[in-house]
Amino acid sequence: MLALDYGSARCGCAVSDLTGVLATPIEPVARPGSRRGLERLRALVDELGIERVVVGLPVSLSGGDSTQTIETREFASALDVRLPVPVELYDERFTTRIASRAGGRASEDSRAAAVLLESWLAARAAPALSEGSTVSDRGARA
């Protein structure tokens, strides 16, 4: 999976490991809405064997849209047309704040994308655990 923390100047990027558990920040993409930026994102999808792109959706605390929300939806639509994999929007509230507190050497935008991706991965794993299997079924001991 590839997660994107969209901004018109740069787009933070993070990828998941093969198990779908860990998220690692990678270099951000400059001007992601430009032709060059979109080409770079497509190249990342091809180079890394990405199966899905998750774009962080900046909604307000009340869940409403802002100018940035609308711009992000338009960016995700442009990606959806240009990429050979599904593009999904996912609520990114608090990801930048969490990333800035956590610190690290990667860009804050890409750390925020990693936080977003970890949240998305956890949300996807939760239904799998509740569908008839338990943690003990997966080899854990109480």
Phi, psi and omega in degrees: 000150175237126177252143182233129172257092189288137168211147185295329179280320179204157183235116176292144183228144175213149179237153177267160173282175183295334181279348182074030182247316185257149176237134182237127177290143175234179183303136176290161178255126179285144178040065188296338180277351179282167179300316179296318179296316179296323177296321179295319179295320177296320178297320177299316179301315180292311184298321186264359181065039183293137179257340181202145176246130179247119181255127179292129180257115183277085177267157179288170179302329179277356179093003182277168179270150174235181176300318180294325178297314180297316179298321180292320176300318179296318177299314180298322177295319178297319177297316183302324180287326188265341184258148180275013181231160178296146176242129185232141174267144180215136182306125182249017180308133175075359183296319181293319179297316179296317181296321181291326178287327182286329181070187181135173184270339179289162178300150180299324179298317180286328174295322177296322177297323178294319177298316177302312183294319177299319178296315180297315179298317179296320179294325179287327181283330184301314178296327179296324178290327184273355181269059173091349178250156178240169177301321181295331176295337182265015172100358180279148177249142179277000000 
